[in-house]
Amino acid sequence: MLHYQPKFDATTGKTTGVEALIRWNDPETGLVPPLQFIPILEETGMIFDVGRWALRQAVRDQQHWRAAGLPALRVAVNVSAQQLRAPHFVQDVQLALACQEGLKPALELEITKAC
């Protein structure tokens, strides 16, 4: 699932956007910390599918907020170095943004640190 953390302008105190944070909710143990499951996603190659899902879901959520009359906030999505190096990465981003046609792009990509 995606959780959203607000991003604020330190000088004005206004919300400038949100950061999409991927979370895994295990039905038996609850929320699993990202440091426990992100490395597994990267090792198994599942990071590509999960990353594509996160991009698309963030854009969908943003559209729902706009349709509900909420301000058009920028959404930042974390991207791993593996995703950036993938030959299909640009296409993945383009497909996620395709449904924002006619709207000002409001997606930021944040590159996660390699451990």
C-alpha positions in Angstrom: 0.0 0.0 0.0 1.0 3.6 -0.3 1.0 6.0 2.6 1.5 9.7 2.0 3.7 12.0 4.0 3.2 15.7 3.6 6.0 17.9 2.4 6.1 21.5 3.8 7.7 24.7 2.8 9.8 25.6 5.8 9.4 29.4 5.3 5.7 29.5 4.7 4.5 26.4 6.5 2.3 25.5 3.5 2.0 22.0 2.2 3.8 21.8 -1.1 3.3 18.2 -1.9 3.3 14.6 -0.6 5.8 11.8 -0.7 4.4 8.3 -1.5 5.8 5.8 0.9 5.3 2.1 0.1 4.3 -0.1 3.0 3.6 -3.8 3.3 0.8 -4.7 5.7 1.3 -8.3 6.7 -2.1 -9.7 7.8 -0.5 -11.5 10.7 2.2 -9.1 12.0 1.0 -5.7 10.7 3.2 -3.1 9.0 6.6 -4.4 7.9 9.4 -1.8 7.9 10.6 -1.0 4.4 14.2 -1.9 5.4 12.9 -5.5 5.8 11.1 -5.9 2.5 12.7 -3.4 -0.1 16.0 -5.3 -0.2 14.1 -8.5 -0.9 12.2 -6.8 -3.7 15.5 -5.6 -5.2 17.2 -9.0 -4.8 14.3 -10.9 -6.4 13.7 -8.4 -9.2 10.2 -7.7 -7.9 11.1 -4.1 -7.4 10.3 -3.5 -11.1 6.7 -4.7 -10.8 6.2 -3.0 -7.4 7.8 0.2 -8.7 5.5 0.3 -11.7 2.5 -0.3 -9.4 3.6 2.5 -7.0 4.0 5.0 -9.9 0.6 4.2 -11.3 -1.1 4.2 -7.9 0.4 7.5 -6.9 -1.0 9.1 -10.2 -4.4 7.5 -9.6 -4.6 8.7 -6.0 -3.6 12.2 -7.2 -6.4 12.1 -9.8 -8.9 11.1 -7.1 -7.8 14.0 -4.9 -8.2 16.5 -7.7 -11.7 15.0 -8.6 -12.6 15.5 -4.9 -11.7 19.2 -5.2 -8.5 19.0 -3.2 -5.5 21.1 -4.2 -3.2 19.8 -6.9 -0.2 18.7 -4.9 3.0 17.3 -6.3 3.5 13.6 -5.5 7.0 12.3 -5.0 7.7 8.6 -5.6 10.8 6.9 -4.6 12.7 5.0 -7.3 15.5 2.6 -6.8 18.8 2.7 -8.8 17.8 -0.7 -10.3 14.6 0.8 -11.7 16.5 3.8 -13.1 18.9 1.6 -15.0 16.1 -0.6 -16.5 15.6 -0.1 -20.2 11.8 0.2 -19.7 12.0 2.8 -16.9 11.1 5.8 -19.1 8.3 4.0 -20.7 7.0 3.0 -17.2 6.9 6.6 -16.1 5.3 7.7 -19.4 2.5 5.0 -19.0 1.9 6.1 -15.4 1.5 9.8 -16.6 -0.5 9.0 -19.7 -3.8 9.2 -17.7 -2.8 12.8 -16.6 -3.3 14.0 -20.2 -4.2 17.7 -20.3 -3.1 18.2 -16.7 0.0 19.9 -15.5 2.5 17.1 -14.6 2.8 16.8 -10.8 5.0 13.8 -10.3 8.5 13.9 -8.7 10.9 11.0 -8.8 13.2 10.6 -5.8 16.1 8.3 -6.1 16.6 6.1 -3.1 20.1 5.7 -1.6 21.9 2.5 -2.4 22.9 0.6 0.7 
